[in-house]
C-alpha cells in the first residue's frame, strides 16, 4: 500500500503544480511542434491513443483523419465493437419494450395480475415466470431462520450432492465446467436456484449468453443500467468513430439526465440513442428540440407535471394533489442548456418560459410512454420571453417559439462555444477563440460541425497553452488506460464500477449540471490514489473482464503525465 500512496502523492504534487501555474495568454499564441500535433489530436478527439494509432494517423495524414472524425458516417464501425454490443440487447430497445422485457418487481406483479402483458419472447417470459415462482416460494417461507434455505432445498432436488459441491466449492473454471455438463433444459432452473454469491463466482468466467442469464436471475431491471454503462465504456474503448463518442459524452452531460429518478431508469436508453447521438454534429436547434420533447427530460425536470392555471385538477384528493406551474425545465433551459447563467435573462423570463411549456407531457411515463402535447393542460395566455411577445391562444407552438428564440440568441452561441472550448482546448479558453466559434455558430444557424471546425482550425487548439493542459475525467482515464494497454474487454461492468469509484458514476449525476469539463473537479488526493491503484491492477491483469497485452507498467499509467490530455 505504501508504494501506491507515495506514487499518488507524487502524482498529486505534479498535477497541483500544473494546476497552480496555468499558462498565460501568450502561451496560446505559441504553436506546438509539428511532431506533437498528432498526439494532441488523439488526446483531445479520442479517448486516448491505442498502440499504433499515432503511426496510423501520420500515415493517413492528420487533416484527413480529422475530417473523417468530423463525418463519422464515413467511418466503418469496428466489427469487434459491434459483436460486443450485440449481447447488450437493451441498447436497441424502445422504452416501452425495456419496461416489458426487464421489469421491476412491481411490474412483474402487474404481469401476474394480468394488468400488463408478459414479454413476447418465450424464453424471457419463462425466466420471469420462474422468478415470480421463486419469489412466491420465498414469501411463503419468510419465517424460516435461514433465508437461503429455499434455494438450497431446490438445488437438492435439481442436482446430486457431487454437482452441488462442484458448483459451490470448485475453482471458477471447475464451476463453469460443472454447470456446462448439466442438461440444457435444467440449466435455467439451476441458475435461478443458486445463491447469489455462487452465481457471482460463476459470472466471472461465464460466456456472454450465460452471463446474461445470471444477470437476469439477479434482477432483470438491473440490466438496463448495466447495459448503458457497459455500452458507454465499450464504445469509448473500441469505436473507430472516436470523436462521435467524445461528443456523445459531452452532450449527454450538457443535457444531463439522472438515471435513478423513477421512470428515467427506462427512458435514458432511448434518450441517449435517439436524442443525443444523432445530433452531436448537427444543428443545435434540432438537438435542443429533441431534448425538450424527450420523455426522459420531461420526467427528470418535472415538466410533464407542469400545467396552466385553468388545467383540470385531480378529484377528491384535496389541495395536496393540486397541480400547477413547474419552473424546473424553464430555469435549466435558460441557465444550463442555452443562454448560461450570465445570459441576460430574469426570473420573469424563467416563469414565462415555463408557462410556454405547460402541456408538454408524457403518456404513461412509468410504462415507457412517449411525448405528447395536452392542450387542456396548456397556459393559453400571452407570454413575453426575452422581450419577444408570444400571443395568447397558442398551443405547442409556444414552446417551439421559445426554442427558436434561445437557440439563435447570441448568448447561447457564446455559452455553447465556451463549453466546447473548455472540453477540447483549456479550462479557461482564450476569449478570442470563443468569440470566433460563437460567430460561426450564429452565421451557420448553430451548425455544431462547423463550430467544431472553427475550433480545430484555430491556432489556440494547437498551442502550447492547450497542449496537455487538461486532466482526464475518471471515464477518460479508465478508457484511455485500457486503450493504452490494448486491453481485450470481455465484460465492462468492473470498469464501470472503477469509473464510479474514481468519482464519476456513469449516468448518475443527480444535478442537472452534468459532470464538469473542468480539470479541477477531478484533482484530489483520494481520487489520484484510486487512479494509481487501478493502473497497477490493470497493468498486472487483475481487473475482472479485461485481458491486457502490453509492456506498459502500472506506474506509467498512474503517472501525472498519463493523467493529462
C-alpha positions, -999 to +999 in steps of 0.1 A: +000+000+000+029+023+008+043+024-028+010+033-045+004+060-018+038+075-024+032+074-062-002+091-057+014+118-036+040+124-063+012+125-089-008+149-068+022+172-064+029+171-101-007+179-110-010+205-083+019+224-097+004+221-131-029+235-118-014+263-098+007+276-127-018+280-156-005+290-190-007+328-196-025+341-226+008+343-246+011+305-245-020+302-267-001+321-294+028+297-294+024+266-316+034+231-306+060+214-328+046+195-358+056+162-343+033+168-313+002+176-333-009+140-339-007+133-302-026+165-294-054+154-318-056+119-303-056+132-267-084+156-274-106+140-301-104+104-288-105+085-255-067+082-258-044+066-284-040+029-288-007+012-297-001+021-334-026+050-335+000+077-338+016+059-368-018+053-384-028+089-382+006+101-396+003+076-425-032+088-433-025+124-428-037+144-398-060+167-418-077+138-435-081+119-402-097+149-385-121+153-414-132+117-412-138+121-374-160+151-382-180+128-406-184+096-386-209+082-410-180+077-434-161+055-410-169+018-409-175+008-373-152-016-356-167-051-361-152-061-327-174-034-310-204-044-330-200-080-318-195-070-282-226-047-282-248-074-296-252-091-263-264-059-247-299-061-263-315-034-241-294-007-260-316-012-291-350-014-274-377+012-270-385+024-235-418+005-237-400-027-246-375-022-218-403-020-192-419-051-205-387-072-210-368-060-180-395-053-154-392-041-119-407-063-092-438-041-091-442-045-129-438-083-126-467-084-101-488-064-125-480-090-152-490-118-129-523-099-122-529-095-159-527-057-158-496-057-181-486-082-208-457-105-204-427-102-228-434-116-262-401-135-262-409-170-249-375-175-232-377-142-214-413-148-204-404-182-190-375-168-170-397-140-155-423-166-146-396-186-128-385-155-109-421-150-098-424-186-087-392-183-067-403-151-051-436-167-041-418-196-025-396-173-005-426-153+006-443-185+018-412-195+038-403-160+051-405-171+087-376-196+082-345-185+101-322-191+071-332-170+040-311-192+017-329-224+027-354-224-002-326-221-027-307-250-010-338-272-010-344-266-047-308-273-056-311-306-037-340-316-059-323-304-092-287-317-086-267-345-070-246-339-040-214-340-061-228-314-086-238-291-058-204-294-042-187-286-075-208-255-080-202-243-045-166-251-038-148-256-071-125-231-088-143-207-112-133-229-141-144-261-123-178-244-115-182-235-151-174-270-163-198-285-138-226-262-149-220-268-186-222-305-181-258-301-169-286-308-194-297-277-212-333-279-200-321-279-164-296-250-166-321-222-163-336-237-132-302-242-116-293-205-123-324-194-105-318-217-076-281-208-070-274-185-041-263-150-052-227-155-042-223-187-061-239-171-092-214-142-090-185-166-088-197-183-119-203-149-137-166-141-138-158-170-162-191-174-180-195-169-217-217-139-227-250-158-231-246-174-197-237-141-181-269-127-194-290-154-178-271-149-145-278-112-146-315-118-153-317-141-123-302-113-101-330-089-112-340-081-148-344-044-142-307-041-133-296-050-168-309-017-182-284+004-162-256-022-166-260-023-204-259+015-206-227+017-186-210-012-204-221+001-237-206+035-230-173+020-220-171-004-249-178+023-274-152+046-257-126+018-259-133+002-292-152+026-315-133+039-346-157+069-345-139+083-315-149+120-318-185+109-321-182+091-288-164+120-271-192+144-283-219+120-272-204+121-237-201+159-238-237+165-250-252+140-226-236+159-197-247+192-212-283+179-213-279+157-183-305+131-171-302+113-137-308+076-144-321+067-110-350+091-109-381+070-112-392+063-148-359+077-162-344+042-154-362+031-185-362+063-205-325+072-206-315+044-230-338+058-258-328+093-248-291+088-255-297+067-286-324+088-303-319+123-289-282+128-282-263+106-306-279+116-339-274+153-332-239+158-319-226+172-352-259+186-364-278+218-358-281+229-322-318+239-327-326+203-336-307+189-306-325+214-283-360+204-296-352+167-293-342+171-257-372+193-249-396+167-263-378+137-248-398+119-221-365+114-202-360+152-199-397+159-193-397+135-164-363+144-150-371+181-147-408+175-138-422+194-168-446+165-175-465+176-144-464+214-152-499+228-160-516+261-167-540+278-142-571+265-160-560+229-162-583+203-147-573+191-112-575+155-097-607+150-079-612+141-043-576+144-032-575+178-016-551+207-021-520+184-017-527+168-051-532+201-069-510+206-100-495+239-110-467+256-129-433+239-125-403+261-134-376+234-133-372+229-170-377+266-179-349+275-155-324+248-167-333+255-203-320+291-199-293+286-174-277+253-184-289+244-219-287+277-238-280+312-225-259+304-195-262+319-160-249+353-172-271+352-204-292+382-195-325+366-186-346+373-155-367+353-131-397+367-150-383+351-182-380+318-163-417+319-154-428+329-189-408+301-204-423+276-180-458+288-190-449+282-227-441+246-219-472+237-200-489+208-216-457+192-228-461+159-211-457+121-212-483+094-219-479+068-191-442+075-181-440+045-158-446+023-188-421+040-211-446+063-227-440+088-255-441+126-256-475+142-261-489+177-260-521+180-240-539+213-249-561+211-218-530+215-196-516+244-215-515+280-203-530+299-233-524+334-220-500+359-236-463+355-226-432+377-231-399+359-233-367+379-235-386+408-249-405+388-275-443+387-273-459+353-277-496+359-284-524+344-264-543+314-277-513+294-287-506+257-281-475+236-285-460+262-308-455+285-278-427+262-266-413+258-301-411+296-304-391+297-271-367+272-286-363+293-317-356+324-296-330+308-273-313+286-299-304+316-321-296+340-293-260+355-292-257+345-255-264+309-265-237+310-292-212+323-267-222+298-239-221+267-262-188+278-277-173+283-243-184+249-231-170+232-262-137+251-259-135+241-222-138+205-231-114+204-261-090+233-255-085+246-219-104+251-187-101+289-193-102+291-231-090+323-248-118+348-254-107+354-290-113+317-298-146+315-281-157+347-300-148+332-333-166+299-325-197+320-315-196+339-347-196+306-366-225+294-345-246+324-354-236+325-391-244+288-397-276+287-376-260+267-349-242+241-371-222+222-345-199+206-370-189+240-383-183+253-348-160+223-342-142+230-374-136+266-364-121+253-331-099+227-348-086+251-374-076+276-347-040+283-336-053+281-300-062+244-303-026+236-315-009+259-290+015+253-261-012+267-238-036+239-248-012+210-251-016+186-221-034+214-202-064+192-193-067+165-167-087+134-177-120+127-161-124+092-145-142+079-177-113+093-198-087+079-175-102+044-174-109+042-211-076+056-221-057+032-199-075+002-214-068+016-249-031+022-240-026-014-229-046-027-259-070-044-235-094-070-246-127-064-227-148-095-221-173-076-199-170-039-189-191-038-157-159-039-135-146-010-154-178+009-149-175+003-112-140+016-113-151+048-130-177+052-102-151+047-075-130+074-092-159+098-087-179+096-119-207+071-117-220+069-152-255+083-159-258+090-122-250+127-118-280+138-098-277+175-105-287+188-140-253+203-145-238+170-156-202+162-149-178+191-152-155+199-181-130+214-156-098+196-146-102+210-110-132+188-105-111+156-105-080+169-087-079+154-052-056+131-033-082+103-028-091+102-064-054+102-075-046+073-052-076+054-066-063+060-101-029+047-092-044+015-077-065+010-108-034+015-130-015-011-111-043-036-112-049-031-149-012-035-158-010-066-137-040-082-154-062-081-122-092-061-135-121-086-139-132-090-175-101-073-191-071-091-206-041-069-213-013-072-240+013-045-231+046-037-217+032-006-200+037-005-163+012+005-137+034+034-126+033+047-162-005+045-164-008+061-129+018+088-136+010+126-136+018+127-173-007+100-182-035+118-163-031+148-187-046+150-221 
